[in-house]
Amino acid sequence: MVSANTKALITLAVLLLAPASLADNDGLDPHADSKVLQDFTFDDGSVLDLRQHYYTLGSPRRDDDGRVNNAVLIMHGTTGSGDGFLSDHFAGVLFGEGQLLDASRYYLILPDAIGHGLSSKPSDGLRARFPKYTYDDMVRAQYRLLTEHLGVDHLRLVTGTSMGGMMSWVWGYTYPQFMDALLPLASLPVEIAGRNRMTRKMIIDAVTDDPAWNGGDYEEQPPGLKEAMYGLLFMVSSPLQYQLQAPTRDSAEALMDTLVERYRSRIDANDLIYAFDASRFYNPAPHLEKIQAPLLAINSADDQVNPPELGILERETARIPGARAVVLPITDMTRGHSTHSRPTIWGPYLAQLLAATAPEAPREEAPPAVLLDTTDSAWDVKAPAVFQARFVTTEGAFTVQVHREWAPRGADRFYQLVRNGFYNGVHINRVMPPGISPSSGSAPTPP
């Protein structure tokens, strides 16, 4: 028998943290399109026929009442676009067959926010005469896209990264009955202030204080755009990762130059100003009690935009009944603010949220067919040279790292078992001192 010192764990999710190329996302076929929102009224009173661009994967499904029950809205960060979620390290981890947001099961909607991507933005021609949009405008535009053009009347999940995380909070209190769950990533539900606002104003001022900006009517990108990238660089930085990538003076300066040029070449100066100023009126704090959907907010401890020492995430999330805040510890896997785009790290928490908000209580399901067929080719797959498997259990999470060369056959079998779902939902006994009792009495304490 097992003594009382043995604690039962239940695995809630297991993710292979192997190279992204291993993910089976070759079959993903995103659809890209744009819709025009006629006479869209902005918070500043401006009216515009607004182009709202978006990407989708999968198809909507409806329940017996005709309501869409599998739509997932995923919103990008400042200066990003919806197609950023189609990368191997995001789509390759979440959208493939059998993955958490399997595109064959979910209807995934990845919009370009106002001022971003292929949606209407200042650089289209209006320049500094473009409406001074806000996060509230962005959310209303997405709501109109969903309800007027895509026929989506309900969302299974609302999530987003950075700006998209902040918009998740706005969605939660603006349309509180429109979603089953909320997963804001790398965000805080309070007014943009302190160092965060200072950095944003530094970025804006670097452009607008440059005479070459010319009130937005420039012929080529003003030099101030490059100066603005220095502030952006520190917003998205990870002290640990930058030290690992650039451990010498020469490598640090080279990395800085490379990143500044990369960011500068991808953005228009007017678009940058508008994007960073769109957060000026953002402040969910007075509205948090309106949120009804289960909410799980995730930040990382190395996030320079939302530093954990502020204590804001935990304090404000506690105001929402049943909501939960998670701050991921700094590891070699976290990437500062950009941890928001690494579902290999926070994916198990998404699995918990989806399970907890499922429309029906989880039913005992038959094991995957591959587990019952030893002749399946899935049992011939060889493990990568090095891989990690992250287990999330009812008693916490742990990661197992495997080096194949140490035990090739054992590594292959463990990789196959994880990959084929053997450990999902299983019970594990964690032995506590003084150990396991074979019948009665106590066994010696393990060395």
Number of C-alpha atoms within 10 A of each C-alpha: 8 14 19 13 15 17 14 14 17 18 19 21 23 25 24 21 20 19 15 17 12 14 19 17 22 11 10 18 12 16 12 14 11 17 17 17 18 11 11 18 18 18 14 11 11 13 13 16 13 19 22 25 24 24 19 21 23 20 14 18 15 14 9 7 6 9 15 18 22 23 27 24 22 22 30 26 25 19 21 21 23 23 18 17 20 19 13 19 17 17 24 24 29 22 27 19 19 15 20 20 21 20 25 16 19 20 24 26 24 26 29 29 32 27 30 26 20 19 20 22 24 24 18 12 11 14 19 17 12 19 20 18 23 22 25 19 19 20 21 18 21 23 18 18 22 19 12 13 13 13 13 22 17 19 23 22 25 27 25 25 27 25 25 27 29 26 27 29 30 24 25 28 19 17 16 15 16 20 22 24 24 29 25 30 28 29 26 28 25 17 16 16 11 8 13 15 17 13 20 23 16 17 24 24 16 23 27 21 12 15 12 17 21 13 15 21 15 14 9 10 19 20 16 20 27 19 19 26 22 20 19 18 14 14 20 17 18 21 15 16 17 16 12 12 12 16 11 11 9 10 14 16 12 13 15 17 12 12 16 20 13 12 17 21 12 10 17 17 28 27 21 22 24 25 27 19 19 20 21 15 12 18 18 22 15 11 14 21 14 15 22 21 23 20 27 21 25 24 28 26 20 26 26 19 20 23 20 18 8 9 11 15 24 17 12 17 21 14 14 17 14 12 18 17 18 16 17 17 13 16 14 9 13 24 23 27 26 21 27 26 24 15 20 23 17 20 20 21 20 19 17 17 19 18 14 14 17 13 11 8 9 10 6 7 6 6 12 11 10 16 16 9 11 11 10 11 9 15 18 12 12 15 22 18 14 14 17 17 20 20 21 23 22 13 12 11 15 11 14 11 13 21 14 18 12 10 10 16 13 14 21 19 16 16 23 19 17 17 19 18 18 16 17 19 15 13 15 14 12 12 16 14 14 15 18 21 16 11 10 10 9 13 14 11 10 10 3
